[in-house]
């Protein structure tokens, strides 16, 4: 498979563009005619308004009572969220950063995007009036997370559109625009060879982006989480990046990445290309030193709010995104998400205390922001405890593949115990002596309808058994005495159910 992928223009939407990323910033290069757009997203730019903090109202006893009585009004009251006065968004969400719009000189026309994965380089090739070809080269710094640069000597006009402006121009999406959700207009600065904006937020610290032109090199830097005056000071002090140094650093970083990454040859060029492309995007999305990747990683569109807030979905989405780390041996790329979940342990313990009434459990809802705020009133996702079990599996697998015994002892094993304690607190015994879970759900099954549940969903049984067996293995590895209840679960809890949602807690 080739390290270089070519796509011909026109590429009229950002999702058709060539992507670059460093685990924090995500860039798309796209466009038509002689207008080239660079979309800038950030996987850490959260509007933290809204969402649902777990409370004593969301407890297992009352949820189960409402479901068994088919009391839909009662269930909705349990998961009712407080509406924001400014309207949507009603849940925390990542928001767009900006769009850079470059109009090339008269007579040029964009021809093709060339994405060189061997060195993290995008080449936007265009035809010139005289018949030759020109190129705009785009790079993102893999270490200085807010920095990216491009070079081109055929730019006739340049515009920097903040997310406030780009979402207003394009009309936003079902959430609307930043302007319609309580954001003030940005503070913009334009002077010779310099463009910048600072965007204050309704409930979070400000963020901003600045671009400086030095000859044919354009340097851009993004900052967030600072007072507006400090952002403007840093923007004014922005220095141009030495292009040669950035190119050498990119080449060295990606050379090291590909040397560490196992090579795959299937004999099928299409499959090999998909694998290569997937590993490149994985490296760009999960770069050490960045932030944990949500639903879209750092590639956030500039035309509106990202679908599903680009949040953290723990009912398979995040797990699938991080699976390549195990067999590729890219353990640094995986640790950031495991460390993030572990940093939430006090909140997860409180969730378990409110839900099932135990002091030593961990419970992770299926959909949260970077502060572990639950995304809202989707009750089936909130009670889907396999999300916690799945992360526990990732933690044990991290040990299993990396051999990191300290992590197993100090993080994975305690987390696995806490996840199992929630399952144990829900288990009951049937007349035949078998254990069962009276209230279980499966991801996406019947959405959040009143019949979207049942006893012993095979999905939950599988998650519970995997967690239990990993606990038994971890106890043996660490020389710890296993909890007798784990041994009992192995003997008495079915491994699957033939009845699914029809089986109740008779």
C-alpha positions as CSV (number, residue, x, y, z in Angstrom):
1,X,0.0,0.0,0.0
2,X,1.2,3.5,-0.8
3,X,1.8,6.0,1.9
4,X,0.4,8.7,-0.4
5,X,-3.3,9.0,-1.1
6,X,-4.6,11.3,-3.9
7,X,-8.0,12.9,-4.1
8,X,-9.0,15.1,-7.0
9,X,-10.9,18.4,-6.5
10,X,-13.6,19.5,-6.3
11,X,-13.9,18.5,-2.6
12,X,-16.9,20.6,-1.6
13,X,-17.3,19.5,2.0
14,X,-14.8,19.3,4.9
15,X,-15.5,15.6,5.3
16,X,-14.1,15.0,1.8
17,X,-10.9,16.8,2.7
18,X,-7.5,15.5,3.7
19,X,-7.1,15.1,7.5
20,X,-4.2,15.9,9.8
21,X,-4.1,15.7,13.6
22,X,-1.9,15.6,16.7
23,X,-4.4,14.2,19.3
24,X,-5.6,17.7,20.1
25,X,-6.0,19.7,16.9
26,X,-7.7,18.2,13.8
27,X,-7.4,19.8,10.4
28,X,-9.3,19.3,7.1
29,X,-8.1,20.7,3.7
30,X,-11.0,21.0,1.2
31,X,-12.4,23.3,-1.4
32,X,-13.4,24.0,-5.0
33,X,-12.2,26.2,-7.8
34,X,-9.5,28.5,-6.5
35,X,-11.0,28.7,-2.9
36,X,-9.3,26.4,-0.4
37,X,-10.7,26.0,3.1
38,X,-8.9,24.7,6.2
39,X,-11.2,23.5,8.9
40,X,-9.7,23.7,12.4
41,X,-11.2,21.5,15.2
42,X,-10.1,20.7,18.7
43,X,-11.0,17.6,20.8
44,X,-10.8,19.6,24.0
45,X,-13.0,22.6,23.2
46,X,-16.1,21.9,25.4
47,X,-19.1,24.0,26.2
48,X,-19.9,22.4,29.6
49,X,-23.4,23.7,30.0
50,X,-26.2,21.3,30.5
51,X,-26.2,17.6,31.0
52,X,-27.3,15.5,34.0
53,X,-25.4,15.1,37.2
54,X,-26.3,11.7,38.8
55,X,-28.6,12.2,41.8
56,X,-30.3,10.1,44.4
57,X,-33.4,10.2,42.2
58,X,-31.7,7.9,39.7
59,X,-31.7,4.9,41.9
60,X,-32.2,1.2,40.9
61,X,-35.2,0.7,43.1
62,X,-37.3,3.5,41.7
63,X,-36.2,2.9,38.1
64,X,-37.1,-0.8,38.4
65,X,-40.5,0.0,40.0
66,X,-41.4,2.4,37.1
67,X,-40.4,-0.1,34.5
68,X,-42.3,-3.0,36.0
69,X,-45.4,-0.8,36.5
70,X,-45.0,0.7,33.0
71,X,-45.0,4.1,34.6
72,X,-43.5,6.2,31.8
73,X,-44.3,9.5,33.5
74,X,-42.5,8.4,36.6
75,X,-39.5,7.3,34.7
76,X,-39.3,10.6,32.8
77,X,-39.5,12.4,36.1
78,X,-36.5,10.4,37.5
79,X,-34.3,11.4,34.5
80,X,-35.6,14.9,34.0
81,X,-32.9,17.4,33.2
82,X,-32.9,21.2,33.9
83,X,-33.4,23.1,30.7
84,X,-31.0,26.0,30.0
85,X,-32.5,29.5,29.7
86,X,-30.7,30.2,26.4
87,X,-32.2,27.1,24.7
88,X,-29.9,24.5,23.0
89,X,-27.6,22.9,23.5
90,X,-29.1,21.2,26.5
91,X,-26.1,18.9,27.0
92,X,-22.3,19.6,27.1
93,X,-20.8,19.6,23.6
94,X,-17.6,20.2,21.8
95,X,-17.9,23.3,19.5
96,X,-16.1,24.3,16.3
97,X,-12.9,26.4,16.4
98,X,-12.5,28.1,13.0
99,X,-12.3,28.0,9.3
100,X,-9.4,29.5,7.3
101,X,-10.4,30.5,3.7
102,X,-7.7,31.1,1.1
103,X,-8.5,32.4,-2.3
104,X,-5.7,31.7,-4.7
105,X,-4.6,34.2,-7.3
106,X,-6.7,34.7,-10.5
107,X,-6.4,31.9,-13.1
108,X,-5.5,29.1,-10.6
109,X,-7.6,26.1,-10.0
110,X,-7.3,23.4,-7.3
111,X,-6.4,20.0,-8.9
112,X,-5.8,17.4,-6.1
113,X,-5.0,16.7,-2.5
114,X,-2.0,14.5,-1.8
115,X,-1.9,13.1,1.8
116,X,1.6,11.8,2.6
117,X,1.2,9.6,5.6
118,X,4.9,8.9,5.9
119,X,5.5,12.4,7.2
120,X,2.1,13.9,8.1
121,X,1.9,16.3,5.1
122,X,-1.0,17.5,3.0
123,X,-0.1,18.9,-0.4
124,X,-3.0,20.9,-2.0
125,X,-1.9,21.0,-5.7
126,X,-3.3,23.7,-8.1
127,X,-2.9,24.6,-11.7
128,X,-1.4,28.0,-12.6
129,X,-2.4,30.1,-15.6
130,X,0.9,29.6,-17.3
131,X,0.3,25.8,-17.2
132,X,2.6,24.8,-14.4
133,X,1.5,23.5,-11.0
134,X,1.8,25.2,-7.6
135,X,1.3,23.7,-4.1
136,X,0.1,24.6,-0.7
137,X,1.7,22.4,2.0
138,X,0.0,21.9,5.4
139,X,1.6,20.5,8.6
140,X,0.5,20.3,12.2
141,X,3.1,20.2,15.0
142,X,3.0,16.9,16.8
143,X,4.5,18.2,20.1
144,X,3.2,21.8,20.4
145,X,-0.4,20.9,20.3
146,X,-1.9,24.2,19.3
147,X,0.5,24.9,16.4
148,X,0.1,24.3,12.7
149,X,1.4,26.0,9.6
150,X,1.2,26.1,5.8
151,X,3.2,27.6,3.0
152,X,2.0,29.0,-0.3
153,X,3.0,32.0,-2.4
154,X,-0.1,32.2,-4.5
155,X,-2.7,33.4,-1.9
156,X,-4.6,36.4,-3.2
157,X,-7.0,36.8,-0.2
158,X,-7.1,35.3,3.2
159,X,-10.0,35.2,5.7
160,X,-10.1,33.8,9.3
161,X,-13.6,32.8,10.3
162,X,-14.2,32.0,13.9
163,X,-16.7,29.2,14.7
164,X,-19.1,32.0,15.7
165,X,-18.9,33.3,12.1
166,X,-18.7,29.9,10.2
167,X,-21.7,28.4,12.0
168,X,-23.7,31.6,11.3
169,X,-22.8,31.6,7.6
170,X,-23.7,27.9,7.1
171,X,-26.8,28.1,9.3
172,X,-25.6,25.6,11.8
173,X,-27.3,22.2,12.2
174,X,-30.1,21.0,14.4
175,X,-28.4,22.7,17.4
176,X,-28.2,26.0,15.5
177,X,-25.2,28.3,15.6
178,X,-22.9,29.6,18.3
179,X,-24.6,33.0,17.9
180,X,-28.0,31.4,18.7
181,X,-26.7,29.7,21.9
182,X,-25.6,32.6,24.1
183,X,-22.2,33.3,22.6
184,X,-21.1,37.0,22.2
185,X,-19.4,38.1,18.9
186,X,-15.6,37.3,19.0
187,X,-13.0,40.0,19.5
188,X,-11.2,40.1,16.1
189,X,-7.9,41.6,15.2
190,X,-6.8,42.2,11.6
191,X,-3.6,44.1,10.6
192,X,-0.9,43.6,8.0
193,X,0.0,39.9,7.8
194,X,-1.8,39.1,11.0
195,X,-5.3,37.8,11.8
196,X,-6.7,36.7,15.1
197,X,-9.9,36.3,17.2
198,X,-10.7,35.7,20.8
199,X,-14.0,34.0,21.6
200,X,-15.5,34.3,25.1
201,X,-17.8,31.5,26.2
202,X,-21.1,31.6,28.2
203,X,-19.8,29.3,31.0
204,X,-16.2,28.4,30.2
205,X,-12.9,30.2,29.7
206,X,-12.2,31.9,26.4
207,X,-10.3,30.4,23.4
208,X,-8.7,32.0,20.4
209,X,-6.7,31.4,17.2
210,X,-4.2,33.7,15.5
211,X,-2.4,33.5,12.1
212,X,0.8,35.2,11.1
213,X,2.3,35.5,7.6
214,X,6.0,35.6,7.1
215,X,6.9,35.5,3.4
216,X,5.2,32.3,2.0
217,X,4.9,30.7,5.4
218,X,1.7,31.1,7.5
219,X,1.9,30.2,11.2
220,X,-1.3,29.5,13.2
221,X,-1.7,28.9,16.9
222,X,-4.8,27.9,18.9
223,X,-5.1,28.5,22.7
224,X,-7.9,27.9,25.1
225,X,-8.8,28.0,28.8
226,X,-7.3,31.5,29.4
227,X,-8.6,35.0,30.1
228,X,-9.4,36.9,27.0
229,X,-6.6,39.5,27.7
230,X,-4.0,36.8,28.1
231,X,-5.1,35.2,24.8
232,X,-4.7,38.5,23.0
233,X,-1.2,39.0,24.6
234,X,-0.1,35.5,23.4
235,X,-1.5,36.1,19.9
236,X,0.4,39.4,19.6
237,X,3.6,37.6,20.6
238,X,3.1,34.8,18.1
239,X,6.3,33.9,16.2
240,X,6.6,32.4,12.8
241,X,7.5,28.7,12.6
242,X,10.7,27.7,10.8
243,X,9.2,25.6,8.1
244,X,12.3,23.4,7.7
245,X,12.4,22.5,11.4
246,X,8.7,21.7,11.4
247,X,9.1,19.4,8.4
248,X,12.1,17.6,10.0
249,X,10.1,17.2,13.2
250,X,7.1,15.8,11.3
251,X,9.3,13.4,9.4
252,X,11.0,12.1,12.5
253,X,7.7,11.7,14.5
254,X,6.0,9.7,11.8
255,X,9.1,7.7,11.0
256,X,9.2,6.6,14.6
257,X,5.4,5.9,14.5
258,X,5.6,3.7,11.5
259,X,8.7,1.9,12.8
260,X,6.8,1.0,16.0
261,X,3.6,0.0,14.1
262,X,3.3,-3.6,12.9
263,X,3.2,-3.9,9.1
264,X,0.4,-5.7,7.4
265,X,0.3,-7.3,4.0
266,X,-2.9,-9.2,3.1
267,X,-2.2,-9.5,-0.7
268,X,-5.2,-7.3,-1.2
269,X,-4.3,-3.7,-2.1
270,X,-7.6,-2.3,-1.0
271,X,-7.4,-3.9,2.5
272,X,-3.8,-2.9,2.9
273,X,-4.7,0.7,2.0
274,X,-7.6,0.7,4.5
275,X,-5.3,-0.6,7.2
276,X,-2.6,2.0,6.5
277,X,-5.1,4.8,6.4
278,X,-6.8,3.6,9.6
279,X,-3.4,3.4,11.5
280,X,-2.5,6.9,10.3
281,X,-5.8,8.3,11.6
282,X,-5.4,6.4,14.8
283,X,-1.9,7.9,15.3
284,X,-3.2,11.4,14.5
285,X,-6.3,11.0,16.7
286,X,-4.6,9.5,19.8
287,X,-1.2,11.2,19.8
288,X,0.4,11.1,23.3
289,X,0.2,14.4,25.0
290,X,-3.2,15.2,23.5
291,X,-6.7,14.5,24.8
292,X,-8.8,11.3,24.8
293,X,-10.6,10.9,21.5
294,X,-14.4,11.2,21.5
295,X,-16.8,10.3,18.7
296,X,-15.0,12.4,16.1
297,X,-11.6,12.7,17.6
298,X,-10.2,16.2,17.0
299,X,-11.9,16.5,13.6
300,X,-14.8,18.8,14.4
301,X,-16.7,20.4,11.6
302,X,-16.8,24.2,11.4
303,X,-20.4,24.4,9.9
304,X,-22.3,23.5,13.1
305,X,-22.2,21.5,16.3
306,X,-20.9,18.0,16.0
307,X,-23.5,15.2,16.1
308,X,-24.0,13.7,19.6
309,X,-21.7,16.4,20.9
310,X,-18.6,14.4,19.8
311,X,-18.8,13.1,23.4
312,X,-17.4,9.9,24.9
313,X,-19.7,6.9,24.1
314,X,-18.6,3.9,26.2
315,X,-21.1,1.4,24.8
316,X,-18.7,0.4,21.9
317,X,-17.7,3.6,20.1
318,X,-14.7,4.6,22.2
319,X,-13.7,0.9,22.6
320,X,-13.6,0.3,18.9
321,X,-11.6,3.5,18.3
322,X,-8.9,2.3,20.7
323,X,-8.7,-1.4,19.8
324,X,-5.8,-0.8,17.4
325,X,-3.6,0.2,20.3
326,X,-3.5,-3.3,21.7
327,X,-2.2,-5.3,18.8
328,X,-0.2,-2.5,17.4
329,X,1.6,-2.1,20.8
330,X,0.8,1.7,20.9
331,X,0.2,1.7,24.6
332,X,1.0,5.4,25.1
333,X,-1.8,6.2,22.7
334,X,-4.2,4.1,24.9
335,X,-3.2,5.3,28.4
336,X,-4.7,8.7,28.0
337,X,-8.3,7.4,27.9
338,X,-7.7,4.9,30.7
339,X,-6.1,7.6,32.9
340,X,-9.1,9.9,32.1
341,X,-11.6,7.4,33.3
342,X,-9.5,6.6,36.4
343,X,-9.5,10.4,37.2
344,X,-13.3,10.3,37.4
345,X,-13.3,7.6,40.1
346,X,-14.9,9.8,42.8
347,X,-17.8,10.7,40.4
348,X,-18.1,7.0,39.4
349,X,-18.2,6.0,43.0
350,X,-20.9,8.6,43.7
351,X,-22.9,7.3,40.7
352,X,-22.8,3.8,42.1
353,X,-23.8,5.0,45.6
354,X,-26.8,6.9,44.2
355,X,-27.8,4.1,41.8
356,X,-27.4,0.9,43.8
357,X,-26.6,2.1,47.4
358,X,-23.1,0.8,47.8
359,X,-20.0,2.8,48.8
360,X,-17.4,0.7,47.0
361,X,-18.7,0.6,43.4
362,X,-17.9,2.3,40.1
363,X,-20.6,3.1,37.6
364,X,-20.0,4.8,34.2
365,X,-22.9,6.0,32.1
366,X,-22.7,5.3,28.4
367,X,-22.3,8.9,27.3
368,X,-20.4,11.6,29.1
369,X,-18.3,14.8,28.5
370,X,-14.7,15.2,29.6
371,X,-15.8,15.9,33.2
372,X,-17.9,12.7,33.4
373,X,-21.2,14.7,33.2
374,X,-23.9,12.4,32.0
375,X,-25.4,13.6,28.7
376,X,-29.0,13.5,29.6
377,X,-32.2,11.6,30.0
378,X,-31.5,8.5,27.9
379,X,-32.2,6.1,30.7
380,X,-31.2,2.9,29.0
381,X,-27.7,4.3,28.4
382,X,-27.5,5.6,32.0
383,X,-28.1,2.1,33.5
384,X,-26.0,0.2,30.9
385,X,-23.4,-1.1,33.4
386,X,-21.6,-3.0,30.6
387,X,-20.0,0.4,29.8
388,X,-18.1,0.2,33.1
389,X,-17.3,-3.5,32.5
390,X,-16.0,-2.7,29.0
391,X,-13.6,-0.1,30.3
392,X,-12.5,-2.6,33.0
393,X,-11.8,-5.0,30.2
394,X,-9.7,-2.4,28.4
395,X,-7.7,-1.8,31.6
396,X,-7.0,-5.6,32.0
397,X,-6.2,-6.0,28.3
398,X,-3.8,-3.0,28.7
399,X,-2.0,-5.0,31.4
400,X,-2.2,-8.2,29.4
401,X,-0.6,-6.7,26.3
402,X,1.9,-4.3,27.9
403,X,2.9,-6.3,31.0
404,X,2.5,-3.1,33.2
405,X,2.1,-4.8,36.6
406,X,2.0,-1.5,38.5
407,X,-1.0,-0.4,36.5
408,X,-2.8,-3.7,37.1
409,X,-2.3,-3.4,40.9
410,X,-3.0,0.3,41.3
411,X,-5.6,1.1,38.7
412,X,-7.1,-1.9,36.8
413,X,-7.7,-4.2,39.7
414,X,-9.4,-1.7,42.0
415,X,-11.5,-0.5,39.0
416,X,-12.5,-4.0,38.1
417,X,-13.5,-4.7,41.7
418,X,-15.7,-1.5,41.8
419,X,-17.4,-2.4,38.5
420,X,-18.1,-5.9,39.7
421,X,-19.5,-4.7,43.0
422,X,-22.3,-2.9,41.1
423,X,-23.2,-6.1,39.2
424,X,-23.1,-8.1,42.5
425,X,-25.5,-5.7,44.2
426,X,-28.1,-6.2,41.5
427,X,-28.0,-10.0,41.4
428,X,-30.8,-12.1,42.8
429,X,-31.3,-15.9,43.1
430,X,-34.0,-17.8,41.2
431,X,-35.8,-20.8,42.7
432,X,-33.5,-23.1,40.7
433,X,-30.5,-21.6,42.5
434,X,-29.2,-19.7,39.5
435,X,-28.2,-16.0,39.7
436,X,-29.8,-13.4,37.5
437,X,-29.8,-9.7,36.8
438,X,-33.4,-8.4,36.9
439,X,-32.9,-5.1,35.1
440,X,-30.7,-5.2,32.1
441,X,-30.5,-3.4,28.7
442,X,-28.6,-3.7,25.4
443,X,-27.1,-0.8,23.5
444,X,-29.6,0.8,21.0
445,X,-32.2,-2.0,21.7
446,X,-35.6,-0.4,21.4
447,X,-34.1,3.0,22.1
448,X,-35.5,4.2,25.4
449,X,-38.9,2.8,25.2
450,X,-40.7,1.3,28.2
451,X,-40.0,-2.3,26.9
452,X,-36.3,-1.7,26.2
453,X,-35.2,-3.9,29.1
454,X,-35.4,-7.3,30.5
455,X,-33.6,-9.7,32.8
456,X,-30.3,-11.4,31.9
457,X,-29.7,-9.7,28.6
458,X,-27.0,-11.8,27.0
459,X,-24.9,-8.6,26.4
460,X,-24.8,-7.9,30.1
461,X,-24.1,-11.5,31.0
462,X,-21.2,-11.6,28.6
463,X,-19.8,-8.3,30.0
464,X,-20.2,-9.5,33.6
465,X,-18.5,-12.9,32.9
466,X,-15.6,-11.3,31.1
467,X,-15.2,-8.9,34.0
468,X,-15.4,-11.8,36.5
469,X,-12.9,-14.0,34.8
470,X,-10.5,-11.1,34.4
471,X,-10.8,-10.4,38.2
472,X,-10.1,-14.1,39.0
473,X,-7.0,-13.9,36.7
474,X,-5.8,-10.6,38.2
475,X,-6.2,-12.0,41.8
476,X,-4.0,-14.9,40.8
477,X,-1.4,-12.7,39.2
478,X,-1.3,-10.3,42.2
479,X,-1.3,-13.1,44.8
480,X,-4.6,-11.9,46.2
481,X,-7.4,-14.0,47.6
482,X,-10.4,-13.8,45.2
483,X,-13.7,-12.7,46.5
484,X,-15.9,-15.8,47.1
485,X,-18.7,-14.1,45.3
486,X,-16.6,-14.1,42.1
487,X,-16.3,-17.9,42.3
488,X,-20.0,-18.1,42.9
489,X,-20.8,-16.0,39.8
490,X,-18.7,-18.2,37.7
491,X,-20.7,-21.2,38.8
492,X,-24.3,-19.8,39.1
493,X,-24.7,-16.9,36.6
494,X,-25.8,-18.1,33.1
495,X,-23.5,-17.2,30.3
496,X,-26.3,-16.2,27.9
497,X,-30.1,-16.0,27.9
498,X,-32.5,-17.7,25.5
499,X,-35.4,-15.4,26.5
500,X,-34.0,-11.9,26.3
501,X,-36.4,-9.1,27.1
502,X,-39.3,-11.6,27.8
503,X,-37.6,-12.9,30.9
504,X,-38.6,-10.9,33.9
505,X,-37.9,-11.1,37.6
506,X,-40.6,-13.7,38.5
